[in-house]
Amino acid sequence: MVVPSLINRSYVLDLSEKRSLCRWLAGQGFRPFLMDWGAPNGTEQRFGLSDYTCGYLERALDHVLSVTAGRPPVLLGYCMGGLLTLALAQRRAEDVSGLALLATPWDFHAGENALPDGQLAAVSSSCLPLASRLGYLPVDTLQSLFALLDPMAVTRKFVGFSKLDPDSQSAREFVAVEDWINDGVPLAAPVAGECLEGWYRRNLTARGEWEIDGEKILPEHLDLPCLAIVPAQDRIVPPGSALALCKALRSVELLRPRSGHVGMVVGQQAREDTWQPLAAWLSALAT
């Protein structure tokens, strides 16, 4: 059961015929169920993280269990989706056989790219009133926030793109990824507050104070086999943030691909560095 972030379209995990983690896993004999959140409309604009986890995710897990005749699936969470699957695994441990966490943050104050508190306070004070008025935090605002983490990243990647043959497979794949990046999803206003204030500014996760439906999410209490994939060149989720979660988990296998946050699932080396080790871990769980 594959769970992406709330702020990105799910199809990065099924980007194209040659760049699809889910399609490749299916070809290896697994059965991926890919969660597609869509955009928050109507009542969803009042949703918090507990609504998504205890509502949509738990119902999705119930559906998967009905299809598999009660056989507990592995949960695979990507980025923010990893935090949601961690909470789901704690709440429904008896219905889960394992947990794979791809580039999942935990200590939001760790790593050299962590924003200082003054900057975080400025972001919250400017973004949250906007989200409150609209009912959501717009995609363009979210893109600007990510740009703060590495202001020159966009320039570097397009300079690299300019050197590609426009008719090459590499150029087509670059465009496919850029189309996905710019096809983001707004965040419901309550979720924006929980993320910007609760995660980034107050660091509730690493402090052991993050709650879903009144229950503290504590990875040290999770008694499940876990795999943590922490890309070495990740600027969205600094490795130090994700490695803090590895230290908190009771039983975890660590994988360090050579890629960045997106490249780990769709890059040139994704199959060798991420897909194949993930499949090997899944196979070992099934034996």
C-alpha angles and dihedrals in degrees: 000000000000119000121188128192121287092236099054134060113256095232093086082084089054099029101148141335092277098032104051122118092186094047091048092049089051088053089055092057100266125122111225119198106199118204114220112194100186118196124311108257133167112341091007089073086072093051123118127194090272090058092053094045102040094034116034099018096046091048090048090052090050089053093050090050090051091053093046093046091246097313105146113241130218113252116224116191125186119206108310087007087064091062091050093049090048089057091045091050091052092049096043104026093145090059096049129074099192146343127233115191118196116196091332116172123221112154103049092186095056127095134043093272094058111125116240117250094251091057092045090052090051091049092050095046092051101038106039097058087051091050091048092053095046099035090237142047107250123241093240090057091050091050090053091052092053090048088061089066092064112003094187097049095094092050093049095049095048092047086055091047091053089063094056126097103255090223095049127111088239091058092049091050091049090054091047091054092045091050088053093047090053093046094071130151127240119241121242108249096247091049090050089055093048091050102042097038103024101038109023102031105029096027091217093168097060090040091057092242103107110118136195114196090343094309120115112234106227116173092195088069094055111107099193135106107263137192120200118196109195114179113218096221099044114140096172094056107022111223090240090061094052094041089057088064090051089056091051096050118091098218119019140150114210126216122186111193118191094240143088133256097285099023090064090072104027107018129113091263096039096104094051099037102036116006099051097045089047091052091048091053092048091050091051090054091053095054 
